[in-house]
Amino acid sequence: MDDRIVNQFAIFSVMSDPCALLDDWLRRHPNLWRKVVNPAEIKWEIRDKLDQANITERELFPGLDGLSRWLKRHYSPRHPDARHFNDIN
């Protein structure tokens, strides 16, 4: 079994047919899903909260791929206008 499926507890596995196209399924079932768009200015706050819950690239994408994604995000500078939501200044 794929490590990603194991680590994600199959949360992101919705298709029973491996040949099915997700876009087609979504079009046929519009009442079963919704799109959520988060404003860009709260991106880092959401990332911080997900990190606190241990929902990171390392968990969702096990192996070198997830580790390298997490390291890149963790050590990349944030946008200069973004403030950490826990900063006390």
C-alpha positions as CSV (number, residue, x, y, z in Angstrom):
1,M,0.0,0.0,0.0
2,D,1.2,3.5,-0.8
3,D,2.8,5.3,2.2
4,R,0.7,8.4,1.5
5,I,-2.6,6.6,1.8
6,V,-1.4,5.1,5.1
7,N,-0.3,8.4,6.5
8,Q,-3.4,10.3,5.3
9,F,-5.7,7.5,6.8
10,A,-7.3,7.4,3.3
11,I,-8.9,10.9,4.0
12,F,-8.0,12.0,0.5
13,S,-9.0,8.7,-1.2
14,V,-12.4,9.2,-2.6
15,M,-12.4,7.2,-5.9
16,S,-13.3,3.5,-5.9
17,D,-12.4,3.2,-9.6
18,P,-8.6,3.8,-10.3
19,C,-9.5,4.9,-13.9
20,A,-12.2,7.4,-12.9
21,L,-11.5,11.1,-13.3
22,L,-12.1,13.2,-10.2
23,D,-13.3,16.2,-12.2
24,D,-16.0,14.0,-13.9
25,W,-17.2,12.7,-10.5
26,L,-17.3,16.2,-9.0
27,R,-19.4,17.4,-11.9
28,R,-21.9,14.6,-11.4
29,H,-22.1,15.2,-7.7
30,P,-22.2,19.0,-7.1
31,N,-24.1,18.7,-3.8
32,L,-21.4,16.6,-2.2
33,W,-18.5,19.1,-2.2
34,R,-17.7,22.7,-1.9
35,K,-14.7,24.9,-2.7
36,V,-13.2,26.9,0.1
37,V,-10.9,29.8,-0.7
38,N,-8.9,31.2,2.2
39,P,-7.7,34.8,1.9
40,A,-4.0,35.0,1.2
41,E,-3.4,37.2,4.3
42,I,-4.3,34.3,6.6
43,K,-2.1,31.7,4.8
44,W,0.6,31.7,7.5
45,E,-1.8,31.6,10.4
46,I,-3.5,28.5,8.8
47,R,0.0,26.9,8.2
48,D,1.0,27.5,11.8
49,K,-2.2,26.0,13.2
50,L,-1.8,22.9,10.9
51,D,1.8,22.6,12.1
52,Q,0.7,22.6,15.7
53,A,-1.7,19.8,14.9
54,N,1.2,17.9,13.2
55,I,-0.5,18.2,9.8
56,T,2.6,18.9,7.7
57,E,4.1,17.9,4.4
58,R,6.2,15.4,6.3
59,E,3.1,13.6,7.4
60,L,1.0,14.0,4.2
61,F,3.8,13.1,1.8
62,P,6.1,10.6,3.6
63,G,9.7,10.1,2.5
64,L,12.2,12.5,1.0
65,D,9.5,14.3,-1.0
66,G,7.6,15.5,2.0
67,L,10.6,16.1,4.1
68,S,12.1,18.4,1.4
69,R,8.8,20.3,1.0
70,W,8.6,20.8,4.7
71,L,12.2,22.0,5.0
72,K,11.8,24.4,2.1
73,R,8.7,26.0,3.7
74,H,10.1,25.9,7.2
75,Y,13.4,27.7,6.2
76,S,12.0,30.0,3.5
77,P,11.4,33.7,4.5
78,R,7.8,34.7,4.8
79,H,6.4,37.6,2.9
80,P,7.7,40.8,4.5
81,D,4.1,42.0,5.3
82,A,3.1,38.8,6.9
83,R,3.1,38.7,10.7
84,H,3.2,35.5,12.8
85,F,-0.2,35.3,14.5
86,N,1.4,34.6,17.9
87,D,3.8,37.5,17.8
88,I,3.4,39.8,20.7
89,N,4.8,43.2,19.7
